[in-house]
Amino acid sequence: TVNFTNLSTAASGISDCEWTINGTTLTGCNPSYTFNNGGLYDVTLTTTSNTGCTSTDTYTDYIFVEDVPLASFSASQTDLSTLYTEVIFTNNSVGATNYEWDFGDNSGISNEVNPTHTFPEAQAGAYTVTLWAYTDLGCVDSTSLTITVSEELIYWVPNTFTPDGDDYNDVFLPVFTEGFDPFDYHLTIFNRWGEIVFESYDSTVGWDATYGLYGREVQDGTYTWKIEFKTTMNDERIMITGHVNVIK
């Protein structure tokens, strides 16, 4: 919005003002006009004195209105795992000359046009990335995108252990490093007849190749294991099965 002020004078005084701006006629000597589109605009002012004399002045390309920029960007990926958290951002903004990026992870502001950013690898979560696009005259537009970093499910289950009392490889213990809920875990061991010989709801407690209340040793052989757990990525319940060899 631009406020116009008549500075014309006449010996008898000014009685009336008529402005023509962008094809619109305004009356009054101090009008306001709102420009809705960018471009160059002529302004014409016609004044009438108290004695009825008129005077017209046209100012060519008098008003320059800058187009509002359009902020837009894309990301090379929006769903990440903690194993790889680098994202390449492509700036698709229109009509802007300067940029500010906030990656939502307290890493500070970047003024690059097309930045590459690495999100925290040790911290899963959702990060709101915001781009502000500015023109030289300070017009601004912004847009945001959410980047999600999830824990990768990583585990390892041994296929053989040797419970011979030498304190080396004496316990069958699946190893989960990340991506699972330790409070929703169930390990079951079965013998060849499908009987349960061991159960644990604690991911830090493994099987020492014994069974029953008195801790009797099982025979050498192949046993079936089943693990049920919940992931932290999406609360999905997973069941995995396999075999483990007992060799004393």
Secondary structure, 3 states (H helix, E strand, C coil): CEECCCCCCCCCCEEEEEEEECCEEEECCCCEECCCCCEEEEEEEEEEECCCCEEEEEEEEEEEECCCCECCEEECCCEEECCECEEEEEECCECCCEEEEECCCCCCEECCCCCEEECCCCCCEEEEEEEEEECCCCCEEEEEEEEEEECCCEEECCCEECCCCCCCCCCECCEEEECEEEEEEEEEEECCCCCEEEEECCCCCCECCEECCCCEECCCEEEEEEEEEEECCCCCEEEEEEEEEECC
